[in-house]
Amino acid sequence: MNHKANDTTHIDSIIVRYLMGSATHEETEELLRWIEQSEENKKVFFEQQDIWESLHPTFDLNEIDIEKAEKRILMRTGIEPRKPGFIKMFLRLWSRVAAVLMLPLLALLTYYILSSHNDIHEIVLATSYGCTSNTVLPDGTKVWLNANSSLVYPSSFGKGGRNVILYGEAYFDVKADTNHPFNVHTSNAVVTATGTEFNVNAYEPDFSVSLIEGKVNLNIADTIIRMSQGEQVTVENGKPVTTTRVNLENYCAWRSGTLIFDNEPLIDICNRLKHIYNIEFFIAPEVADKTFHMTLKGESINEVLHLLQLSAPVICTSDYIDSSDSSNVRQKIYIKPS
């Protein structure tokens, strides 16, 4: 049996259901994971999306019977010559009056009918390595999405809570609405807010929430943590740790294309860089905990490695990966003592 062909058919069917707006929540998550596996998968998805949009415009001019519509207009306005009797003229006049009186009711009825059949579909905002993006959600919430990340949100928020799914990292400026909580779902936790600003780093296996303004509730393994402004919660060894003395700007500067590392261990720096540059790091234990002060703004990975070697007695070497490597990592970096 050709398992690869079966896998392709399976994901193609999910893509079709997603584009039709009928994919389930589980299918959408499976599709997202598949898209993030490789650049080739992203290319395939966007190609199919372009084809779908070109084949399914919002309306079809060919379905409009121009001649029939013109004839109806001429007849209804009296321009079309005919000789109706008195009763027919009376009925026609009454029908016009009734139509005018019924228009508001018909418009209202049509609105409710269309609203009840207008299925809400999910939207996926995704970024590749080295790129960031931003958008405004249907409720007015502003979102900045970091590199190698994706955000799933509905085309319209219903009467319940406002729910989004995050893979990677994002900064949220939540539109205030105390009656409809805003929930960010990640693989590690759920962040709930009603109107505030916070940063969520959900690059697996790492996780942290940095609260810039207001308050949020953080649900980790059914444990509720109520965060206050200026706090940061990280997950270490499966347990949440709250820190109050932290420069939160260091964790949010990426929105302007800046990465700030203030006395951070090399292993933490590399864990962050790998999501930006699509690189796998191999760090010798002797230098893994060595701390660095660095501010990066658009430097290439080679320039970053050069800065590391200037700042500490380390040697950085790299290997490029051929296209047959199944890990989809573009480059491997080895860091050891000099």
PyMOL commands that set and color helices and strands:
alter all, ss='L'
color gray80, all
select helices_A, chain A and resi 3-20+25-36+39-55+61-63+66-77+86-117+249-256+266-277+301-311
alter helices_A, ss='H'
color red, helices_A
select strands_A, chain A and resi 122-126+133-136+142-145+150-154+162-173+182-185+190-193+197-202+208-213+216-220+223-227+232-236+239-243+259-265+279-283+291-296+314-320+331-337
alter strands_A, ss='S'
color yellow, strands_A
deselect
rebuild
show_as cartoon
